[in-house]
Amino acid sequence: MYEHFGSFGDIKQRQQLKFSRDGQEYFVEVLPFSDVYGLNWLIAIAVPKSDFLAEINRNTQTTVLLCFVALLRQ
């Protein structure tokens, strides 16, 4: 991320990014957070693409199977 923004202090709003590491793709969301007491944080959440899409792929397989069964019953 540092190469993308130049400085972490330059991140002023929510950012959504993708990156790859060791052949695995990740979705990343970076949220700046600050308060009146001087707290100034960046909250980063990284989720592997395979985890994110696992439920979607399972539902797609179930839908295809149900469609196939429906076609056979006609």
Steps between C-alpha positions, in 0.01 A plus 500: 500500500786735576606496133145585394447803728854622567423553869245352733422854618367575151207259546210729595201291392392137467702309240431163343794314349606161370842340524662161449744321724635148456253439217200592717285806424371720784234768527606783733303787648680783681303733725649809663382561857566801720335653803503821704765356737764482226463136410595462133482142374470314173289187529583244231292189432635236262290203385627227266303498177442124535331550840289785368380306195462157664134549600415655161656204318312253723169677431572500125563125505177442693303716254641313198417166663142609578452626144628170363261305726210725394579438133508122553159503669329658199 
